[in-house]
Amino acid sequence: MSPLAAAGISASSSACRHAWEQRQLGEVAEICRGLTYSPSALSDSKDGVRVLRSSNIDDGIFTIHDDDVFVSRSCINVGYIQRNDILMTAANGSNALVGKHAIIPAVSVERMAPGGFMYRLHSEQPTFLNSYFSSPSFNRFLSSHVLGGDGSIGNLSRNDLAAWFLSIPNDNEQRRIGEFFSTLDSLIADAERQKALLRQKKQAYLQLMFPCEGETQPRLRFSGFNGQWQQRQLGEVAEIVGGGTPDSSNADYWDGDIDWYIPSEIGESRIAQASTRKITREGLNHSSARLLPAGSILFTSRASIGLMAFISRPSATNQGFQSLIPNGEVDPDFLYALGPRISRYAKKHAAGSTFIEISGSSLAKAPLRIPKLPEQRLIGQLFSTFDKIISAAEQQIESLQMAKAAYLQRMFV
């Protein structure tokens, strides 16, 4: 079921049957600036009031932290946070963070109050209003009304915020729009939590299924395998290949059909999809770049050292790589799973006066412990499956975020 259907909204029901009214925010919401306090007002968390700050808004979600500040109740001169209040950043050293917001889903028995750089907004239609604050319309308002920057504190005045004009439908439509975006936000939050759990589980298995430093066997193995893992060096199980750059002034070397990667194009994805720039066969032949076979593992050797990605077709790189071509002694997926250990070694042994990088000869000495090929393949398959499931979760999150952005554009004017 689509997020739209899950919220019970069809194209016809979400359409405007009545004209939306132009109202100022101050007419539809109570806006209160948070409290300021002196160091003497700080209190023990068991007896004090939790002060909410910009850090309590994490990507549109309200969160609490162990390092939150508490003050004594006697210094509170603003209203306490209530359920469905909206918390918004009023001022911040980064202009981009001013206006970030989250709805308070529920209030525990403890007391909470907004800090001095925050606004508390109370409205009869909080989910609708909170969604509106994510719209392009509100972002345009912020870009023209947040004052400061260039080293000074960015600030959104209460008067400007209260005077902001927004278009509002009737109460029923506000409620349904708010419920719709709340559903989308819940789906995104659930997918984010699922991705985080998968990453945690993968990390736990990486710790268990590879020997710790100084040990010769992992703590967890597939059934039927035993014995010590062999000590090898990376250069013994993979050819290490650097890259190169064709002459940028020669047009015959560029805009061909050979992918040519630079380090900034390698992120967390397991497979590199395509490079931004491509070179010709002539450019390849007239540079130190080398055509890497499909299945090679790109390994960044400068800037962000240690990023890795498979290539699915023959490709080349610039000088910022020491790429790995696995030989028959190592399973490629197993070698990729060793990436965090290889990366730590590369960062530790990188050197240079102009910029830090790891040379191919140094990388080749990276120590590895590896089992026999059948066990390698099972381990490689396990972590390949983890990466594919994590990638699917990331694609789901991206799809939901794109859907939300599209609906925000269409449903708010």
Beta strands, then each sheet from edge to edge (+ up, - down):
strand 1: 21-24
strand 2: 29-33
strand 3: 49-52
strand 4: 57-58
strand 5: 61-62
strand 6: 69-71
strand 7: 86-89
strand 8: 91-92
strand 9: 101-103
strand 10: 112-114
strand 11: 118-123
strand 12: 147-149
strand 13: 152-155
strand 14: 165-168
strand 15: 230-233
strand 16: 238-242
strand 17: 254-261
strand 18: 271-272
strand 19: 278-279
strand 20: 297-299
strand 21: 308-311
strand 22: 315-317
strand 23: 322-326
strand 24: 367-370
sheet 1: 1+ 14-
sheet 2: 2+ 11- 7+ 9-
sheet 3: 6+ 3- 10-
sheet 4: 4+ 5-
sheet 5: 8+ 13- 12+
sheet 6: 15+ 24-
sheet 7: 16+ 23-
sheet 8: 19+ 17- 22-
sheet 9: 18+ 21+ 20-
end
